[in-house]
Each structure stands twice: as structure tokens, then as C-alpha cells.
Amino acid sequence: MNQQALEIRRETWCNRFDSKKFFIISCSMGLIFFSLTFMYTFTNPLRSAPLTQHPKRVNVMLMSCPRSGSSFLGEIFNHHPGVFYLFEPLHPVQKMFSGHSLFEFDFSSPSYQNIVFKVFEDINNCKFASDLFTRYLNRQNLRHSLALNSRFCFRNGTSTVCQKLKTRQFEDVCKNNYIMFAAKILTPRILNSRGEWNKNLFESCSSNGASECKIIHLVRDPRAVVDSLKSLAFFRRSQDPRRELSWYVEKVCHQMEFDVKIGKLMKAFSPDGYKLIRFEDLARNPLRVVNELYKFTGIEMLDIIKKWLHETTRISHGNAYSTSRNSQQVVSNWRRKMSPASVQIVEKYCARVMGQLNYKLTGMSPKKQLNFNISLID
């Protein structure tokens, strides 16, 4: 073989070697990049876990009667860093119509209901063209949303200062920084006798297919609900000072029964979009139930949530509006505090819905009420 041929063969082998070497290096670099990306993804669940589970935005409606533990339920989602949470966005709508109490305002009026459904469409699409929300959140409830608090508030010595929310900022944060929206809604402010409301709610919640709707319906023993409402003066008699406790109890029981009826319709309409839970089950087994709720809505349980849940459900003392209390004690407090006469009134009007939700009657027996060896919630 002549010298020129040897040179050509040597150059060919070198080129092959260089190509093979380049291929190996490229694959190695790609593998390293993939490994780093993989490690980053699974070691940073705050950023990536929800996105990998839900390509669509998820809107979660937390619905319950007042004093049923809905604030605590809201905090379960509020504390997750992947959730944009609003506390009672329909409260300012009610106040815009009337200053009457929750049990004396007519929520069934068409004008009120039309605004409510428009509000649902706006919040589920992160649209805040009206300054109603920004004005309300600035003045009163900004502190209830950790998503807003962390971005628009700062500590100034011993106090917290919040900047004025601008509509564009509000919308940008809601749309671009979170893949899940959650809102706490009291059912009297949304539920009414119109037969099509549940379909409309799901349609506005799902944003024409651009997002997924999940409704969590929280219920509680009506005896505990009435006891809490009564102790906090929810039963104001501004319209008629002569009203008896039974008038308010009947309204509470009717609302709960209606909620359960509508819940069954929602379950039939969207089997994977509706979930009913009892406050007592959440209070007695918080970690298990929260795991179920996170799985239902598609977000991951995090260590910081477990830590917060452990701490917040074991606090001995808390005020009536606090979400941090000993959850085991809260379940049975009404049995110690309520008079047998008041219990009798609740059981008279709520017997049917209590049976539907598996709450046991005392049978008008004070001894049974105070015998904690007898469970009234199993």
C-alpha cells in the first residue's frame, strides 16, 4: 500500500474515531442534563408536581354551611404553595346588596344570583376587571390568602404592610404563578332553588374545558353547627326580635338538607368532580383525609403540610375563629355545652339530614348526650 493510501485510511479512521468520540460525549452530556433535570423535578415538588399531574388548571370550590370547619378546610389548601386561595369571595357581593345577617338576607333574588354566577366565572378564569375583589381583599381579607400575602405584603417592624393591589398584578399572579385555584364558599351565598344551578356552576368552574372543576362539600353535625352559631351571635334578631331559636335552627337544617340534595345531583352530573366529607372525620384523622383531598384534586402531599397539620391540630387553646385547635376536642364540645332543650330542637328539625349523614340522635336523653362512651358520629 502506498503512502498516499495509508494517509487516506489513517484520516478515515481518525474521522470515525472523532465522530464516535463526539457521539459518546454528546450522549454523556445529554444523559447528565437529563439526570439533573430529573433530579430537579423530583426534588422540587413545589414547582413541578402539580404541572406533571394536571396539564389543565384546577379550580377547587370548598363549600359548606357556616361554622362547619370550612376555614380550616380552606387553610389546608391555602398552605400548599401550589394553590392560589381566596377566602369567601362572595362575602363582599352579599355586603354590596345588604348588611343583613347570613340568615336574614334573601340569597334567592335573581339579581343577586346573576352576579354570583358572573363572579364565579371571573374568579375561575382569574379575571378581576371589577375592583370589588381588590378593594375587599386590601381592606379586610388579604391576610387570609398566603399566595397574596407573600407577594403583596411585607413586615414593617411589628406590623404587616400590604401594598395596594392592582387588577393586572392580581390577574398575572393568579394565572401565571399557580396551576390550582381554591375558594371557600358558604352554601347559603350560592345555593338556591333554581334547578339548573349545579350545571351552571360546573360550567363556569370548568371554564369551557380550559380547566378542571373539583367541588369539596364539607358537612358537620348540625348540633355542633347550631351551638357554634348561637355562641357567636349569628342568630341576630334585627328583623324580628321575637324570633325563637327554632326559627334559625329550621333554616340551618333546611339549608343542610338542600345542600345534601344538590350534592347528590352534582355527584351524578360529575362523578369525579364532587366529594362529600364530614368535619368529624377530618378532625379525627386529619392526615388521612387531607391525603384523600389532595389526591382528589391532584396535588402532592408535602412534608411542610404534614408538619403544619401536626402542629395546628394539637393546639390546646384557640379563639372561636381560629383554625388552630385541638381537633379531637372540637368534635365533641357541643355535647358538654348545649342544653338538652337546644339539642332537642336541633334533632327535631334536622333528624332527616342527620340520618343521611350518619349522625346519631340522643333520643332526647341528657344521659346519652353526656355519655362519651356512646359515639354519636359513627
N, C-alpha and C positions, 0 to 999 in steps of 0.2 A: 504494500500500500504506500503510495507516495506521500510526501509531506503535506501537500495541499489537502488530500483526503483526510489525513489524520486530524488536521486542524479543523476541518468542517465537522467531523464526527465529535471531536472534543467540544466544539462550540455547541453542537446539538445537545449533547449530554448535559452540559453546563446549563443550557437554557431550560432543559427538562428539570434539572435539579432545582434551578432557581424558581421555576413555576411551581414545582411541588413544595418547595420551601415556603413560597408565598402563600400557597393554598393552606398549608399547615398553620402558618402564622395567622392567616385570616380567620380560619376556623377557631383557633385558640382564642383570638381576640373576641370573636363573636360569642364563643362559649363563656368567656369571662364576663362580657357585657350582659349576656342573658342571665348568668348566675347572680350578678349584682342586682339586676332588675328584679329577679325572682326573690332574692333576699330582701330587697327594699319593700317589695309589695307585701310580703308576708310578715315583715317586722314592723310595718306601719299601717295597721288596720284602720287607723283614724282617717287616712286618706283614701285607701283603695278598697277596703272591704265592701262598703255599700255599692260602689260602682260596679264591682265584679258580679254582685248578686242581682242587681236591678239596673238594667240599661235605661228603664223608664224612671221618671221621677215618681216618688211615692208620696201620696197625700194621706195622712192619718187623722181621722176625726175621733177624738176622745169624748164620748157622750155619756152623760149621766144626769140624774136628778141632783139638786143641790144638797150638800152635806153628805155625799156618798163616798167621799175619798177621791174625788176627781182631781183635786190639786196635787195629791200625792202621785196619782197616776200620771199627771202631766209632768211632774218632776222626773219621773222615770225616763221620759223621752227628752225632756229639757236638758238633762245631764249627759246625754250622749252627744259627743262632739260632731256627729254627722247629721244632726237634726236641727232644723230651724223651727223654733217653737213659739207659738203665740198663746197668751193667756186670755181666754174669754174675749175673743174679738167681737162678739155680738153684744157685749155689755154696753158699749157706747151707742150702739144702734137703739137699744131699748131706752137709754137715757135721753136720746135725741127726741123720742116720742113722748116720754112721760117720766116723772120722778116717782111714780107709784112703785110699791114693793113688787117683788117677783110673783107674789100670789094674788095681787090685785090688778095687775096690768093685763090688758086684753091682747095676747100674742097672736090671736087668730085673725086679726084685721087684715084685709087684703093688702093695704098699703104697706104695713109692716112686713108681711111675708114676702112681698115682691122685693123689698130692699134686702131682706135676709138672703134670698137666693142670689141676688146680684153680688152681695158681699161674699158669699161662698165662692162664686165664680172668680171674683177678683183675688181673694186670698189663695185659692188653689192654683192660680196662674201667676202668683207674685205680681199682681198689678195693684198699685196703690195711688191711682190718679187723684182720688179724693184725699184731702189732708185729714180725714176723720181718724185714720189709724195712727198717723204720725203725731197728731195732736194729742190723742188719747194716750199713746204709749209714752210720749215725752212727759206728760204730766203725772201719770199715775203708775202705769204698769211696765215700764221699760225694765225695771229690775227683775220682773218675772221671767224674762227671756234671756238666758245666758248667751245665746247667739248674738243678740243685740247689745247686751250689756258689755260683752267682751270687745265689741268693735266700736261702740259709740260712747262708752263711759270710762272714766279714769279716777283713780284715787287722788284726792287733794287733802292731805293731812288725815283727819279722821272722817272726812265726808267723801261721798261719791258724787262726781260732777259728770253730767251727761250732756253732750253737745246736741244741738237741735237737729232732729232727723230731717233729711231731705228725701223727697219721694224717689228720686233717681238712685240715691245711695241705698235706700231701703230695698228697692226692687233688685238692684245689682247683687246685693248680699244674698237675698232670698233665692235668686235664680242661679247665680254662678258659684256660690260657695257651699251649697248644701244640695244633696240629692233627695232629702226627705223633709217634708213639711208636716208639722203636727200642731193641732189646735185643740184646746179644751173648750167644749161646748156644753152648756146646761140645756137639757132637753126642753124645758118649757119655752126657751127662746127660739126653738126651731120647729118642734113637732106641732102639727095641727091636724085638723080633721080632713084636709084635702087628700083624696085617695092617691093622687099621683106624686105626692111629695117625695116619697122614698126613691122613686125612679129619677126624679129631677135632681135629688141630692147626689146620687151616684154619677149622674151625667155631668154635673158641674164639678164634682170631685175628680172625675177621671179626665177632664179637660179634653174631650173629644179624642180619646185614645193616646194623647201625648203623655199621660201619666196614669198611674195605677192608684185605685182608691181602696183604703182599708178603714173600716169602722170598728172601733172597740167600744162596746156598750158595757158600762160599769153599773152594777146594781148593788144595793146594800139592804140589810134587814130594815124594813120601814119603821120598826120601833126605835132603832138607833138613829135613823134619819130624823124622825119627829122629835126625839129627845134633843138632838143637836140643834135643830131649827128653833125649837122653843127656847133653849138656853141662850141662844144668840139673838133673840128678839126678832126673828124673821117673820113671826106671826103678828105683824103690826096691824092695828085696827083703825087705820086712818080713815077708811071709807065707812066703817060701821063699828063703833066702839063696843057694841053689844055682842059682837060675834063670839061664839064659843070656840073652844079648841077643836071640837068636832068638825066645824066648818073648814078649817085648814087641813085637818087630817084627811077629810074626804077628798079634798083637792090633791093632796100628795098621793093618796092611794090611787086615785083616778089617773093621775099622770104616770105613775109607775106601771099600772096595768096597760095603759095605752102604749107606753114605751115598749113593753114586752111584746105586745101585739104587732107593733110596727117592726120590731126586731125580727120576728118570725118572717114577715114579708121581705125584709132585707136579706135574710138568710136564703130565702127561696130565690130572690132576684139575683143574688151574687153569693153563692155558697162559699167561695174562697175570700170574700171581701168583708165578711161580718163575723165578729167574735163577741160572745157574751161572757163576762167574768163577774164573779161575786167579790166584793171587797173583803169579805171574811177569808176567802181562800187566798187572796193576795196578801192579806195581813199575816196569816198564819204560815204561809210558805212563800215568802217574797221572792227568793232566788229562783225557785222552780217556776213560778208564774211569770216572772219577768223574762226568764229564758223562753217561755212559750210565746210571750208577746213579741219579743224581738224576732223570734223565728217566724211568727205570723206576718210581721211587717217587713222582714228581710234585712235586718241589721244584726251585726255581730255583738255578742256579749263581750265586754272588755273588762280587764282587771280593775280599772278605775271605777266602773259601775258596780262591780261586786263589793269593792271597798266602801263606796258611798252607801250602798244598800245595807251593808252590815252595820255601819255606824248610825244611819238615820232611823233605823227601825228598832234601836235599842236605847234610845234616849228616855230617861225616866220622866222628865217634865217638859211640857211644851204648851204654848197657849192654844186657844181653840182654833186658830187659823194656821197653826204650824203644820208643816208636812214632816217634821222630825219628832216622832214619838214612839213609845213602846207599842209596836203594832199588835202584840199579843193581848195587851191590856185593853186597847181601844175596842176590840171586838166585843167584849162583854160589859163595858162600862154602863150601858143603858140598864142592865139588869139590877145594878146597885142603885142607880139614881132615879129611875122612873117610878112614879107611884103606881100601884096596881090599877087604880082607876084610869090613868092615862094609857097604860098598856091595854086595858080592856077596850078603850075607844079605838086604838090603832088596830087591834085584832078584829074588831067588828067590821071596819071598813076595808081592811087590807087582807082579809082571810084568803080570798081567791088568789091574789097575786103572790101572797106568801107561799101558798101551796105550789104554785107554778115554779117558784124559785127555790123550793125545798127548805123553807124556814118553818120551824115547828111552833105551834101555838102553845101558850101556857095553860090554855083551858080555863082562863080567869082564876088561876091558882097562884097566890102570892108565894106559897111554899115552893112550887115548881119554878117560879121565876128566880128565886134566890138559891136554888139548889144547883150549884155549878157542876155537880156530878152528872146532871142531865143536860145533854147538848141540845140546843135549840136551832142549830145551824147545820146539822148533819142528817 
